[in-house]
Amino acid sequence: MGEPMDAQKTTKRLKANTALREIIAEFYTDGHRAKAEGRPVGWIPPMNGLIELFYAMDIHPIFPENWAPVCAAIGTNRQNFAACAGHGYADDLCGYFRNNVGYALDGIDAPDQPLGGLPKPDFLISFGAGCIPTMKTFQVLCDHFDCPVIRADLPQVAMEDIGEHHLRYGVAQIKRLIAFLEDLTGRRLDLDRLSQAVAWTDEACRLWDEIMALRAAVPAPFSAAEIGIMFVMVTRHGTPIAVDFLRDVLAEVKERVARGVGVVPDERLRLFWDNIPLWYNMKLFNYFEKWNAVVVAETYTSAWTLRMDPAKPLESIAYKSLVSYPLVSCVSLEKRLELIRKAIREYRIDGAILHSNRSCKPISMGQLDIQRMLNDELGVPAVLFDGDHMDGDKFAFAPFQTRIDAFIEMLLERRASAHAPNP
Amino acid sequence: MWSIRNVTAGGLSTTIREEQAVAGCRRRRETAWDGVAWRDAVANHPDLLKAEKARSRRTLLGTLCAHTPVEIFHAFDIVPVRLWGAGADPGGADPLLQSFICPPVRQIMAMGLAGRYDFLDGLVHAYSCDAACGLFNIWRRNLHPKFAFQLSLPYMDTPEALAYAQVEFRRLIAALETLTDRAYEPERLRAAIGLYREARALLRRAYAHKRQDGGPSYADLYRLSLALQVFPVETVLPWLTAFDAAADGPAVAGDAGTTRLMISGSLCADEALFTEIAALGGNIVLDDTCIGYRTLLGEAAPEGDPLTALARHHLARPPCSARADFPARRAYFREQIEAFRVEAVVFIHQKFCDPHLADHPFLKTVLEERGIPSLQVELEGEGLTGQIRTRLEGFFEMIGKNRP
């Protein structure tokens, strides 16, 4: 069992969290406002270049995959799981799938939902890309909601193998989608607006990289406990909202670095986190602080390490759609290892925590290779623990504690030996 | 016959080149399985392929999905060998894969780590599911095959997808040219397409007998489907021809069961399950699996550019759970259960198999709408367990009670 809910308040240090809470609430309010005003609401899979297209066409995007962490944080995930099981879906399926299917099929009509719940879709995009559970989630949604659907297709290609024809095919899919959206809205896409949306995304990605790079500072200005800031990278790409927010975050983080303000007063260990956080227990990131240990880098936050070209908006959003998923999954294991090697060096990592996540096979596969690479090649100890990013019943805190305590103690001893004067 | 334009190429007319290619493809050559009865050959295929590798040094490539274009391999004289784990202990994969990865993927990895696939020169994955993709990458990193290739094929039948699929195939061809030091010859690909068309047509005829009231045992159909996926097509063709000649004759050992049953799932490769179902009164007339009937449907056209024909064939393939959408799967499922007059379905799911677990509720609804009973069993890498046997017994008992 996970920790009881009352014990799960996460300690966050960035002042930007106040603005973030408003941005989150406003995103969902805006969805309901769009619905009321007759602006289309489209439900789409995460991590692709469709969002820029949506905002350029005044369409409000809804990401069920982003709604799932919200449900986990507020505790409605359990009732969504139960609803999903009631429709015959197996407990072994990904927690995002179980939450979103349960919510869409039953929970969406419940009264008094946090953040007002999700506005129902006016159309759906079923995109044959990303992981199987995401693809399947949208197939269930397409089956359930009585609304127009566009099915699209995007091949899964390892980062290092992406070629001209992959991009060309991606652009062809985007053009099909544009025709669908134009037909749906009765309006032509303004390419200048799309270029502007792409420019905002590009700037958001640049700011994101700059913010993440500042975490290399010792002491680290913030930890993985603040990773909720990625909300704007998922939901507000293609808008100045993400850019303005990230500029403020950057300024705050720069200031913390300049003043030498860390997460803990005396940072002793710098940790790396692999895989999705436990959304129902973000306080886990605070757990390490009792040893003055801080999670300073993650694989998951690398999903937005990309650049887009406003002069080539269609190619840019096709490229974003092609790379976002392979960047963090096992589609490109060698690329992922390369990314981790780089992070270990740049962030001066002492040890790595690998979340073996039952809800996410694509990110969990390859973790034993990662662990071996860290230990054997880089001499950085890594520990693997069993968990689940959505389902607290599949995470046991006591074994986690036992394993992590021993691991951190070993890291501290290692550090002490390294700093001990030679006899 | 082929549709051939009478142009010359390289000093030979296209007609002559193609005839030579067909003859070359069909050429009977010595193999490690000469004299071995086909059922034994299928059962012992890893050992026989290993012996063949040692004997002939022929190139053998492992494949992970039914959508791998085997004809292309054949055109390069490469034997494509479908991998599905073959009953290995999945625990052997523990050093590289977590326990919540599906049993077949763990079993394939376990066999790879144990050296059971050392005869392979490499691995090819036509992108199907997350677990197979992970397996491909982890295999490549840890077993260092001489050749590793991931095809990323499209899933929709559009003009852009056709153009894209051809480029992906050409990418594979270029890699195989480097591997074999041999130039791609369209005539050889056309010949390979012809051979596979012939073989699949023969196997479909065997299923057609099951569609009626007779036909061979399902276990034999399953073995022959596998044979076509692990042995060279020219080896399997004579087996299929002989089998076809006898397929509906009085001497054929069919299934005695009376309930016309379909099995559905991904890699259903536990013969003991089929035997148990037959013993309980089930007559498996059809499968909806990744290694069965679906692999036999559709044809690459024998005429025109063979690569285009193969790409068209790929785009029109029957919908699989890993990539197709619900409407396509639902329509296919309905068509097949009607065509084969299916009276009951056993879903044989591999634990943790996302594509099939996610499809199960809507497929079950299709059956409920028709009053067709179904049972779901989950395999955990141990084949037919006592628990599964008990559930099957209960299922058949229920069917028996509900019969008019």
Interface residues (C-beta under 8 A of the other chain):
Chain A: H87 G88 Y89 A90 D92 L93 C94 F97 S126 G128 C131 I132 P133 M135 K136 Q139 V140 C142 D143 R151 A152 D153 P155 Q156 V157 A158 D161 G163 H165 H166 R168 Y169 A172 Q173 R176 S329 C330 V331 S332 L333 E334 S356 R358 K361 P362 S364 M365 G366 Q367 L368 D369
Chain B: P95 L96 L97 Q98 F100 I101 Y127 C129 D130 A131 C133 G134 L135 N137 I138 R140 R141 N142 Q150 S152 L153 P154 Y155 M156 T158 E160 A161 A163 Y164 V167 E168 R171 A322 R323 D325 F326 K351 F352 D354 P355 L357 A358 D359 H360 P361 F362 K364
